[in-house]
Amino acid sequence: MTKKNSVYIATSLDGRIADKNDGIAWLDAIPIPEGEDMGYYAFTTDIDALVMGRNTFQTVLGFDVEWPYKKPVFVLSHSMKEIPKSHEGKAFLVSGTLTEVLKHIHAQGHTRLYIDGGATIQSFLKEDLIDKMIITTFPIVLGGGPALFADFPNELEFELVKSKVYFGQLVQNHLIRKRK
């Protein structure tokens, strides 16, 4: 069974995934036509489950929408003690090293994972565990806030396999990890 960890995320021009107050309202700066998902649906058909950090999970819980995921969500946390009752059976707590977490998730038959959340993505990158990234860049400089990328122990080389412009303003790059 093929194991693949993928990222689908938006950033500002300065590589931020949220503003200085951890807000994401800037994502609404470019009107997205009704029904346009910018490849998200196709992306999610190629995954078995999601892995996200506690902060991202709590952010999603705060949205005034129905639970947006049809696939299991594994929440990485050392501090969270339980999943809210409203999301039991949809989200599952996991902790430990990334190797332990992945072993646990893979044992359940989930091998094609969507990795979400800034700190979680950075942790996976530090361990060289990201195989594919789809990054959509918005034409805004936030000037601060959590960055998608941080200092890593080694260079990680990716290959640009596709680039697409949406609405004349958003640039979406599809990258795959080049392994030697």
trRosetta pair geometry for C-beta under 8 A, 3 or more apart (Angstrom, degrees):
i j d omega theta_ij theta_ji phi_ij phi_ji
1 111 5.0 163 142 -17 117 170
2 111 6.4 134 88 128 47 129
2 112 7.1 33 98 -72 92 97
3 102 7.8 68 -165 -178 135 120
3 106 6.6 -19 -107 -108 121 125
3 111 4.6 -97 -101 -172 65 98
3 112 7.5 -160 -146 -72 34 50
4 111 7.1 66 20 138 64 79
4 112 5.0 9 57 -123 97 75
4 113 7.2 -178 93 29 53 64
4 131 4.8 -91 -150 56 78 151
4 132 6.6 20 178 4 112 113
5 51 7.8 -35 -136 33 105 130
5 113 5.0 -14 -113 69 70 102
5 115 5.2 37 -179 -29 101 123
5 124 6.0 -144 147 -169 149 140
5 129 5.4 31 35 147 157 82
5 130 5.4 -94 101 -112 108 45
5 131 5.5 121 52 8 63 92
5 132 7.7 175 93 32 44 74
6 43 7.2 -161 132 -167 141 100
6 46 7.5 41 8 103 163 110
6 47 6.6 -120 48 -84 122 112
6 112 7.3 10 2 -180 114 79
6 113 7.0 169 26 88 70 50
6 114 5.8 -35 76 -107 90 55
6 115 6.7 168 76 16 32 85
6 130 7.5 100 -110 -158 23 78
6 131 6.4 -51 -73 65 66 88
6 132 4.3 -16 -114 71 92 103
6 133 7.1 177 -161 -81 63 35
6 134 7.4 25 176 0 105 93
7 114 7.6 116 -104 -163 28 61
7 115 5.4 -44 -82 69 78 94
7 116 7.4 145 -135 -84 70 51
7 121 5.6 67 -113 -125 133 119
7 130 6.0 -4 -20 -146 114 125
7 132 7.1 -171 28 100 66 58
7 133 4.3 -4 60 -119 110 78
7 134 6.8 -169 97 33 63 59
7 135 7.3 14 112 -66 111 82
8 40 6.5 125 161 -119 149 75
8 43 5.0 78 -78 165 148 161
8 114 6.5 -33 16 -149 103 108
8 116 7.7 -27 55 -90 73 96
8 133 7.9 174 -74 -161 36 50
8 134 4.6 2 -113 63 73 110
9 17 6.3 -32 175 -120 123 119
9 116 7.1 156 -78 -130 103 72
9 121 7.0 -34 -31 -71 156 159
9 133 7.7 -40 28 -162 98 93
9 134 7.5 139 22 84 53 65
9 135 6.0 -12 71 -113 80 69
9 136 7.5 -156 105 28 36 77
9 148 6.6 147 113 -119 142 124
10 17 7.2 123 83 -133 60 72
10 27 6.0 106 85 -116 153 105
10 135 7.4 131 -111 -166 26 58
10 136 4.5 -34 -106 73 79 97
10 137 7.4 162 -160 -86 67 21
10 138 6.0 45 176 -26 112 106
11 15 5.3 -14 179 -140 136 34
11 16 6.3 135 -161 60 80 33
11 17 5.8 -50 -104 -79 74 66
11 135 6.0 -5 7 -171 112 106
11 136 7.5 156 22 79 63 48
11 137 5.6 -25 71 -107 86 68
11 138 7.1 -161 94 19 36 82
11 148 5.1 -59 -93 -27 129 136
12 15 6.8 -46 67 26 74 18
12 16 4.4 3 29 50 118 90
12 17 7.9 -140 0 -64 82 23
12 26 6.8 0 -84 125 110 150
12 137 7.4 43 161 -157 12 73
12 138 5.7 -44 -109 65 51 97
12 140 5.0 -74 -139 85 100 82
12 141 6.2 122 157 -118 120 25
12 142 4.4 -176 -14 -14 174 104
12 145 7.9 85 9 59 137 130
13 137 6.3 78 -90 -179 51 110
13 138 7.3 -97 -34 85 69 56
13 139 6.3 40 -53 -140 115 37
13 140 6.3 -178 0 70 97 30
13 141 5.0 -51 62 -77 114 72
14 141 4.9 74 -23 -143 115 78
14 142 6.0 -131 51 38 117 76
14 143 6.8 98 32 -61 164 31
15 147 5.2 26 121 -151 104 92
15 148 5.3 -114 -179 29 83 97
15 149 6.0 -58 -175 28 134 95
16 19 6.9 75 140 -93 141 36
16 142 4.3 -82 54 47 151 139
16 144 7.1 61 -98 105 147 18
16 145 4.3 74 -161 76 131 109
16 146 6.5 112 -155 75 79 46
16 147 5.8 -62 -98 -97 57 53
16 148 7.3 180 -128 -19 10 79
17 24 7.9 -23 152 -102 63 104
17 118 5.0 -173 48 -76 146 111
17 145 7.3 -148 56 131 49 112
17 146 5.5 -45 53 95 94 99
17 147 7.2 97 1 -172 87 14
17 148 5.2 110 -45 -71 109 80
18 21 8.0 -109 152 78 103 45
18 22 4.7 11 146 -150 145 43
18 23 6.2 140 -172 58 91 28
18 24 5.5 -60 -116 -70 82 80
18 118 7.5 -91 3 -34 104 139
18 142 7.9 139 117 -169 27 165
18 145 4.8 -148 94 180 63 125
18 146 5.1 35 41 36 101 102
19 22 7.1 -65 63 11 61 8
19 23 4.6 -17 41 58 112 88
19 24 7.4 -170 -1 -74 86 32
19 25 7.6 -29 -2 38 134 83
19 26 6.1 124 -53 -14 113 126
19 142 5.0 -144 -114 -157 70 122
19 144 7.3 50 -177 84 57 74
19 145 4.6 -137 180 -72 14 144
20 142 7.1 179 -30 160 75 100
20 143 7.2 -28 -49 90 114 84
20 144 4.2 36 -87 97 98 115
20 145 5.0 -99 -64 -63 36 81
21 145 7.7 -41 23 -100 36 102
22 59 8.0 -132 159 -95 110 122
22 145 6.9 157 -80 -144 37 97
22 146 6.9 44 -108 -7 75 113
23 26 7.3 105 114 -7 94 87
24 27 5.0 4 164 -4 89 119
24 59 7.7 74 -4 -174 133 134
25 28 5.8 -50 -174 28 57 111
25 29 7.9 86 133 -47 66 82
26 29 5.3 -11 -167 -23 56 120
26 138 6.6 140 141 110 102 157
26 140 5.5 -144 -172 87 126 162
26 142 6.6 -100 -30 -90 171 107
27 138 7.0 -132 -111 -60 51 155
28 31 7.9 27 -178 -89 65 49
29 138 6.7 100 55 -175 120 131
29 140 6.2 85 49 -51 167 141
30 138 6.5 -154 -5 -136 124 100
30 139 7.8 92 -62 30 125 92
30 167 6.0 138 174 91 120 149
30 169 5.5 -167 -119 90 137 139
30 170 6.0 176 93 -49 169 110
31 167 7.8 177 74 -146 65 155
32 36 5.4 -140 176 76 89 111
32 38 7.3 -72 -139 -30 126 114
32 167 7.5 -112 -106 -40 56 147
33 36 4.6 73 66 -6 86 125
33 167 7.9 169 -12 -85 95 116
36 166 7.6 139 164 -160 132 124
37 40 4.2 -105 163 40 104 100
37 41 5.0 75 89 -16 158 95
38 136 6.5 27 155 -90 146 150
38 166 5.5 -28 -113 -83 108 160
38 170 7.3 -44 -122 108 142 144
38 172 6.3 167 179 -65 110 153
39 42 5.2 -56 -160 45 66 113
39 43 5.8 73 141 -29 83 102
39 134 6.9 -132 106 -171 132 153
39 164 7.8 122 -32 52 137 148
39 172 6.9 151 25 153 136 160
40 43 5.4 -56 -150 35 32 116
40 44 6.3 25 157 -16 68 107
41 44 5.9 -59 -147 38 30 106
41 45 6.6 35 153 -26 64 102
42 45 5.9 -50 -152 25 33 113
42 46 7.3 21 154 -11 60 107
43 46 6.3 -75 -168 37 33 105
43 47 7.2 16 148 -15 68 112
43 114 7.5 89 146 -106 103 120
43 134 6.2 -102 -102 22 137 155
44 47 5.7 -61 -147 34 45 109
44 70 7.7 95 159 39 131 105
44 71 7.3 -170 -172 0 99 127
44 114 7.0 -11 -110 -62 70 148
46 112 6.2 -108 151 160 66 143
47 50 7.1 56 144 -69 141 65
47 71 6.5 -173 108 58 95 171
47 112 5.0 -146 -128 121 45 95
47 113 6.3 68 -153 -138 104 13
47 114 4.5 10 -139 -37 164 98
48 71 6.4 166 157 -163 31 136
48 72 7.9 -6 140 41 72 97
48 109 7.1 -141 -175 123 148 72
48 110 4.1 -176 114 -139 124 73
48 111 6.2 64 13 36 147 50
48 112 4.8 111 -6 53 93 80
48 113 6.8 -44 53 -74 87 55
49 71 5.2 -149 -102 149 44 112
49 72 4.5 -23 -124 72 107 90
49 73 7.1 180 -173 -84 82 26
49 74 6.2 49 153 -11 124 102
49 105 6.4 -149 78 -165 148 117
49 110 3.9 4 3 -156 128 144
49 112 8.0 129 26 76 65 56
49 113 5.7 -26 74 -113 80 79
49 114 7.3 -149 106 26 36 82
50 69 6.1 -81 4 -136 139 147
50 71 6.3 123 -13 90 86 105
50 72 7.3 -162 31 101 71 49
50 73 4.6 -14 67 -116 109 72
50 74 6.8 -174 93 26 54 68
50 113 7.0 123 -121 -165 21 76
50 114 4.5 -34 -108 70 75 103
50 115 7.8 162 -161 -82 63 20
50 116 5.9 -9 -168 9 110 120
51 73 7.9 161 -86 -164 23 56
51 74 4.8 -20 -107 70 71 104
51 76 6.4 48 179 -32 92 106
51 94 7.7 -53 -133 51 97 139
51 101 7.3 98 -139 147 134 127
51 105 7.0 -53 -77 -81 116 164
51 113 5.3 19 -5 180 109 127
51 114 7.2 170 23 80 65 51
51 115 5.3 -17 67 -109 101 64
51 116 7.1 158 81 25 49 71
51 120 6.5 -173 126 179 90 137
52 56 4.2 -107 178 86 117 130
52 57 5.4 145 103 -55 116 82
52 60 7.7 48 119 -7 165 135
52 73 6.4 -21 21 -169 110 103
52 74 7.6 144 23 78 59 54
52 75 6.1 -26 74 -111 78 63
52 76 7.1 -151 101 16 28 88
52 115 7.7 147 -81 -167 54 41
52 116 4.3 -24 -96 75 101 96
52 117 4.6 114 -159 -20 79 121
52 120 5.9 -155 -150 9 37 167
53 56 5.1 93 58 12 76 101
53 57 6.9 -135 101 -6 39 92
53 75 7.3 56 178 -162 14 68
53 76 5.1 -43 -105 65 56 102
53 77 7.1 112 -167 -71 59 76
53 116 7.9 -133 12 99 71 64
53 117 3.9 -158 23 130 98 157
53 118 7.7 -60 26 53 141 57
53 119 5.2 56 -66 67 167 103
53 120 4.1 -157 -38 -43 99 110
54 57 5.5 -57 -147 38 31 115
54 58 6.2 27 158 -16 67 107
54 75 6.0 80 -88 174 58 106
54 76 6.9 -101 -29 86 74 58
54 77 3.9 82 -63 -93 118 116
54 79 6.8 -25 -56 56 174 97
54 80 5.1 176 -118 -28 125 126
55 58 5.9 -57 -147 39 29 107
55 59 6.3 34 152 -23 64 105
55 117 6.3 132 69 -151 90 122
55 118 7.9 -35 81 40 133 94
55 119 7.0 85 28 18 128 122
56 59 5.5 -51 -148 33 33 115
56 60 6.4 32 154 -18 66 103
56 116 5.5 170 165 124 161 95
56 117 3.3 -111 -28 -88 138 109
56 118 7.7 161 -61 11 110 66
56 120 6.9 -65 3 6 136 129
57 60 5.9 -56 -151 36 30 108
57 61 6.4 32 150 -21 64 105
57 73 7.2 139 -111 148 103 130
57 75 4.6 21 -66 -121 155 121
57 77 7.8 -73 28 -45 142 125
57 80 8.0 -18 75 -62 144 167
57 91 6.7 110 -143 -155 123 149
57 117 7.9 -25 -22 -71 67 140
58 61 5.4 -48 -145 34 36 116
58 62 6.6 38 153 -23 63 105
59 62 5.7 -61 -158 33 31 113
59 63 7.5 44 146 -34 62 90
60 63 5.8 -35 -161 5 42 114
60 68 7.0 -112 -161 26 114 111
61 84 7.0 107 -133 12 141 143
61 87 7.4 -80 -102 -40 107 146
63 68 7.6 3 79 -25 149 120
65 68 6.2 31 113 -60 127 99
67 87 6.7 145 -100 -113 137 95
67 90 5.8 -18 176 177 160 160
69 72 8.0 -46 137 94 124 3
69 73 5.4 89 86 -53 163 115
69 90 7.0 127 78 180 103 104
71 114 8.0 108 75 17 137 121
72 90 7.2 -174 -124 -173 53 36
72 91 7.6 142 -169 -102 64 32
72 92 6.4 -1 -175 4 111 115
72 108 7.9 -53 64 124 165 143
72 110 6.7 -96 60 -78 123 150
73 90 6.4 17 24 144 104 73
73 91 4.3 -30 77 -107 106 81
73 92 7.2 158 85 20 54 68
74 91 7.6 165 -87 -160 18 64
74 92 5.4 -29 -110 71 65 93
74 93 7.9 86 -163 -157 63 6
74 94 4.8 9 -178 0 107 130
74 101 7.3 138 148 -176 138 105
74 105 5.7 -67 -46 -95 165 121
74 110 8.0 167 -26 91 127 157
75 80 6.7 -34 126 66 127 154
75 83 6.9 142 24 -93 139 101
75 91 5.5 38 -24 177 115 111
75 92 6.9 175 18 79 81 36
75 93 5.5 -40 70 -104 98 53
75 94 6.8 149 68 23 44 75
76 94 5.9 -39 -94 78 57 89
76 95 6.7 115 -157 -97 60 55
76 101 6.6 0 -103 -126 102 157
76 120 5.8 142 37 -107 139 112
76 123 7.9 -146 138 57 167 157
77 80 3.8 22 125 23 155 106
77 93 6.1 -66 49 -144 104 97
77 94 7.9 102 27 62 63 46
77 95 6.2 -66 79 -79 42 103
78 95 5.2 116 -91 -140 61 131
80 83 7.8 55 151 -73 126 50
80 93 6.1 -151 99 -117 109 123
82 93 6.9 -100 -125 -24 29 142
83 87 5.2 -108 166 89 109 100
83 88 5.6 142 94 -85 115 62
83 91 4.9 171 -137 91 137 99
83 92 6.7 -63 -40 -101 146 25
83 93 5.9 -152 -43 -35 92 93
84 87 5.1 64 68 21 87 100
84 88 7.6 -125 98 -35 43 76
85 88 5.6 -25 -149 -12 41 117
87 90 4.8 -90 -167 59 71 113
87 91 4.6 6 149 22 118 112
88 91 7.7 -71 -95 53 23 72
94 101 4.9 99 148 -135 127 98
94 104 6.1 171 -136 85 121 143
94 105 7.0 -17 -97 -56 163 99
95 101 7.3 -80 169 -84 4 106
96 100 3.5 -75 133 87 135 137
96 101 5.4 172 67 -51 95 77
96 104 7.5 113 42 -14 139 133
97 100 4.7 96 53 7 77 101
97 101 6.9 -144 93 -5 40 87
98 101 5.5 -53 -142 39 35 113
98 102 6.0 33 159 -18 68 106
98 123 6.2 170 -66 144 129 108
98 124 6.6 156 -138 -97 148 63
98 127 5.3 -154 59 12 151 169
98 129 6.2 -145 150 -10 142 165
99 102 6.0 -56 -145 39 25 107
99 103 6.3 29 154 -22 62 108
99 127 7.9 -151 -48 -166 81 147
100 103 5.7 -54 -148 34 29 113
100 104 6.4 31 154 -19 64 106
101 104 5.8 -57 -153 35 30 112
101 105 6.4 22 154 -13 66 108
102 105 5.7 -56 -142 42 34 107
102 106 5.8 33 159 -19 69 110
102 113 7.9 -111 -122 -10 89 157
102 129 7.4 -132 -64 -156 148 142
103 106 5.9 -55 -140 40 25 110
103 107 6.3 33 156 -27 60 107
104 107 5.9 -55 -152 28 25 115
104 108 7.2 18 151 -13 58 105
105 108 5.9 -62 -162 34 36 109
105 110 5.0 -68 168 74 89 113
105 113 6.8 45 136 -84 149 134
106 109 7.7 85 -178 -48 38 9
106 110 6.7 -108 -94 71 33 60
106 111 5.5 59 -125 -93 85 78
110 113 6.5 76 149 -79 101 90
115 120 6.0 -159 -177 130 90 107
115 121 5.6 127 130 -96 110 69
115 124 5.2 -29 -157 -8 160 165
115 129 8.0 123 -71 110 156 100
115 130 6.6 -102 42 -103 149 95
116 120 6.6 29 83 73 35 136
116 121 7.3 -8 -143 -53 14 100
117 120 4.0 61 76 20 106 116
117 121 6.4 178 80 -15 49 86
118 121 6.0 -59 -145 35 23 107
118 122 6.3 20 159 -15 62 108
118 146 4.6 58 153 150 179 130
118 147 7.2 122 -155 81 126 34
118 148 6.2 -117 -125 -111 87 43
119 122 5.6 -55 -148 39 32 113
119 123 6.3 36 153 -23 65 104
119 146 7.9 -70 -44 -157 78 134
120 123 5.7 -51 -149 32 32 112
120 124 6.5 28 154 -15 64 105
121 124 5.8 -57 -151 39 32 109
121 125 6.2 32 152 -19 66 107
121 130 7.1 42 -159 -80 77 138
121 148 6.7 -34 95 -164 144 76
122 125 5.6 -55 -145 38 32 111
122 126 6.3 37 155 -25 66 103
122 148 7.8 173 -64 167 90 41
122 149 7.2 145 -102 -134 92 32
122 150 5.0 35 -139 17 133 116
122 152 8.0 -148 -161 -80 78 94
123 126 5.7 -50 -148 30 30 113
123 127 6.7 12 156 -3 62 108
124 127 6.1 -67 -151 47 31 100
124 129 4.3 -99 -165 73 80 104
124 130 5.1 96 127 -52 112 91
125 128 7.2 28 -172 -82 37 34
125 129 7.4 -104 -65 44 21 69
125 130 5.4 -13 -85 1 69 128
125 149 7.4 -77 105 -124 172 77
125 152 6.0 -83 131 -100 103 135
125 156 6.3 -111 -165 -6 92 164
126 152 5.5 -154 -103 -131 64 86
126 153 6.6 77 -156 3 80 96
128 154 7.3 -13 -62 65 119 123
128 156 6.3 -177 -111 -106 84 114
128 177 7.8 119 -169 -154 81 145
130 133 6.3 31 162 -57 127 99
130 156 7.7 54 58 175 106 152
130 177 6.3 147 102 -59 67 127
131 176 6.7 -9 159 -153 67 77
131 177 5.0 -94 -139 16 40 120
132 174 7.5 -12 -170 -171 97 80
132 175 7.0 158 -157 87 51 55
132 176 5.2 -18 -103 -106 77 71
132 177 7.1 -95 -58 -7 41 84
133 158 6.7 -35 30 -134 115 156
133 173 7.8 16 107 102 92 90
133 174 7.7 169 89 -152 51 38
133 175 4.7 -6 59 60 92 104
134 172 6.4 8 -178 -177 90 101
134 173 7.3 177 -148 87 46 47
134 174 5.3 -8 -104 -104 82 71
134 175 7.7 -180 -78 23 36 70
135 148 7.4 77 -128 -174 126 169
135 172 7.2 171 87 -149 39 56
135 173 5.3 -10 59 57 88 94
135 175 7.2 4 8 8 104 115
136 166 7.5 -11 -143 21 121 130
136 170 5.5 8 -176 175 105 113
136 171 7.1 161 -153 83 55 40
136 172 4.4 -19 -98 -97 82 85
136 173 7.9 176 -83 19 36 62
137 170 6.9 162 73 -159 49 62
137 171 4.8 -10 51 61 103 93
137 172 7.7 -173 14 -79 67 37
137 173 7.5 30 -11 -1 106 103
138 169 7.7 22 -147 140 57 100
138 170 6.2 -20 -97 -111 57 89
139 169 5.4 -92 0 -173 126 94
139 170 7.6 -118 -15 -83 86 49
142 145 5.2 -37 132 18 139 128
147 150 6.2 132 83 -71 114 69
149 152 7.7 -60 -169 -27 91 110
152 155 7.6 125 87 -89 117 21
152 156 6.5 -29 114 -12 162 109
156 177 6.9 -51 179 -132 101 98
157 177 7.6 100 84 -161 54 58
157 178 4.5 -45 106 55 100 117
158 175 4.0 34 159 171 131 121
158 176 6.4 154 -159 74 83 26
158 177 5.7 -50 -105 -97 76 42
158 178 6.3 172 -119 -3 18 87
159 175 6.5 153 71 -155 37 71
159 176 5.4 -21 56 61 93 81
159 177 7.9 21 13 112 81 4
159 178 5.1 98 -32 -60 99 105
160 163 6.3 3 -180 -47 119 105
160 173 5.9 -60 -130 -163 101 108
160 174 7.3 101 -160 73 58 56
160 175 5.6 -38 -95 -97 50 81
161 174 5.1 -65 66 104 90 101
161 175 6.8 151 9 -112 85 26
161 176 5.6 36 -23 -1 130 106
162 173 7.5 157 89 -157 56 43
162 174 4.0 17 55 40 95 124
163 171 6.6 -7 -171 -172 100 93
163 172 7.0 161 -155 84 51 52
163 173 5.1 -10 -106 -105 86 70
163 174 7.2 -145 -68 20 43 75
164 171 7.6 158 82 -154 39 49
164 172 4.9 -15 62 60 88 101
164 174 8.0 39 1 -15 97 103
165 168 6.5 42 150 -109 117 24
165 169 7.5 123 -173 32 94 20
165 170 6.9 143 -160 75 55 50
165 171 5.7 -24 -101 -99 73 66
165 172 7.7 178 -87 18 23 75
166 169 7.2 -48 88 59 65 65
166 170 4.2 -20 60 65 99 109
166 171 8.0 -163 19 -72 75 20
166 172 6.3 48 -14 -13 110 114
167 170 6.0 46 46 13 99 98
